[in-house]
């Protein structure tokens, strides 16, 4: 299994518009965070989780060759507004791309991008060719087994995912305020776990670093990474505070195991 962190930032990204703090003006490229997204390659399939507004830049920067499927965690702007750029992969691959997510997320995509789904094709226009697939239980993309996991994101329910392929396992939960015990159990012992950790100060829709570390201890992954970070977290300083088996992710970080 191979993964690439396409983006590791929160909804406003880092640097944040109009901010001149030490993190936003840092010369360390690991403090530059596009909106959160993940690329997964396993069993010959290429899967992307979320298409943020930075999606075009991300796939160009990290040389993503194809997209066989897209998983959506939820329909907030910072996770879906790059959807239209999937059309280039339709052209490269010569076919439709399946898009998976909760029933409410798929309904939102159909509403927000109605010009893709609810209007007849006009010769000469260039729209994404996508199949929206509602999922509420485990499914497969090729040989990659995928489990959608419901977590609380403030007052909303959103998805995280567990992926299993080739004897390897991955957990990915980028937007989370509260994780039910049943989800912790389903993630327990994964090889790699990636979890929301917005900042140290409390937030009404995201885990703090302390909250995230407490959950990661319960999950007990082989290796863990925090994601969806704001400009409160400087990369090197935060990394120094992490337990031995937990790391601060950064854009472009690539793992293979």
ChimeraX attribute file (.defattr): number of C-alpha atoms within 10 A of each C-alpha:
attribute: neighborCount
match mode: 1-to-1
recipient: residues
	/A:1	19
	/A:2	14
	/A:3	20
	/A:4	20
	/A:5	22
	/A:6	31
	/A:7	28
	/A:8	30
	/A:9	28
	/A:10	26
	/A:11	19
	/A:12	14
	/A:13	23
	/A:14	24
	/A:15	21
	/A:16	18
	/A:17	9
	/A:18	7
	/A:19	12
	/A:20	11
	/A:21	12
	/A:22	13
	/A:23	21
	/A:24	22
	/A:25	14
	/A:26	16
	/A:27	10
	/A:28	12
	/A:29	11
	/A:30	19
	/A:31	27
	/A:32	22
	/A:33	27
	/A:34	28
	/A:35	26
	/A:36	30
	/A:37	28
	/A:38	22
	/A:39	22
	/A:40	21
	/A:41	19
	/A:42	21
	/A:43	14
	/A:44	11
	/A:45	15
	/A:46	21
	/A:47	21
	/A:48	22
	/A:49	24
	/A:50	27
	/A:51	28
	/A:52	23
	/A:53	21
	/A:54	21
	/A:55	25
	/A:56	16
	/A:57	13
	/A:58	23
	/A:59	16
	/A:60	10
	/A:61	12
	/A:62	16
	/A:63	9
	/A:64	14
	/A:65	11
	/A:66	18
	/A:67	22
	/A:68	20
	/A:69	19
	/A:70	23
	/A:71	23
	/A:72	25
	/A:73	28
	/A:74	24
	/A:75	20
	/A:76	14
	/A:77	12
	/A:78	22
	/A:79	24
	/A:80	25
	/A:81	19
	/A:82	17
	/A:83	19
	/A:84	18
	/A:85	17
	/A:86	21
	/A:87	18
	/A:88	17
	/A:89	18
	/A:90	19
	/A:91	13
	/A:92	11
	/A:93	14
	/A:94	10
	/A:95	14
	/A:96	17
	/A:97	20
	/A:98	16
	/A:99	21
	/A:100	22
	/A:101	25
	/A:102	23
	/A:103	13
	/A:104	14
	/A:105	21
	/A:106	20
	/A:107	15
	/A:108	16
	/A:109	20
	/A:110	15
	/A:111	13
	/A:112	14
	/A:113	15
	/A:114	11
	/A:115	13
	/A:116	18
	/A:117	18
	/A:118	10
	/A:119	8
	/A:120	8
	/A:121	12
	/A:122	8
	/A:123	6
	/A:124	6
	/A:125	6
	/A:126	13
	/A:127	17
	/A:128	20
	/A:129	20
	/A:130	19
	/A:131	13
	/A:132	19
	/A:133	14
	/A:134	15
	/A:135	16
	/A:136	15
	/A:137	10
	/A:138	13
	/A:139	15
	/A:140	12
	/A:141	18
	/A:142	14
	/A:143	14
	/A:144	22
	/A:145	16
	/A:146	20
	/A:147	20
	/A:148	24
	/A:149	25
	/A:150	22
	/A:151	21
	/A:152	18
	/A:153	20
	/A:154	16
	/A:155	9
	/A:156	12
	/A:157	19
	/A:158	25
	/A:159	24
	/A:160	27
	/A:161	22
	/A:162	21
	/A:163	23
	/A:164	21
	/A:165	18
	/A:166	12
	/A:167	8
	/A:168	15
	/A:169	22
	/A:170	23
	/A:171	26
	/A:172	24
	/A:173	22
	/A:174	30
	/A:175	28
	/A:176	26
	/A:177	24
	/A:178	18
	/A:179	17
	/A:180	11
	/A:181	11
	/A:182	11
	/A:183	17
	/A:184	17
	/A:185	11
	/A:186	14
	/A:187	26
	/A:188	18
	/A:189	18
	/A:190	20
	/A:191	18
	/A:192	21
	/A:193	24
	/A:194	26
	/A:195	24
	/A:196	27
	/A:197	27
	/A:198	29
	/A:199	22
	/A:200	14
	/A:201	10
	/A:202	14
	/A:203	12
	/A:204	10
	/A:205	16
	/A:206	24
	/A:207	28
	/A:208	21
	/A:209	23
	/A:210	14
	/A:211	18
	/A:212	23
	/A:213	21
	/A:214	11
	/A:215	17
	/A:216	23
	/A:217	14
	/A:218	14
	/A:219	20
	/A:220	18
	/A:221	22
	/A:222	14
	/A:223	17
	/A:224	26
	/A:225	22
	/A:226	26
	/A:227	31
	/A:228	29
	/A:229	32
	/A:230	24
	/A:231	23
	/A:232	16
	/A:233	18
	/A:234	18
	/A:235	21
	/A:236	12
	/A:237	10
	/A:238	14
	/A:239	16
	/A:240	11
	/A:241	11
	/A:242	15
	/A:243	11
	/A:244	10
	/A:245	13
	/A:246	21
	/A:247	19
	/A:248	24
	/A:249	25
	/A:250	26
	/A:251	25
	/A:252	19
	/A:253	15
	/A:254	15
	/A:255	12
	/A:256	10
	/A:257	11
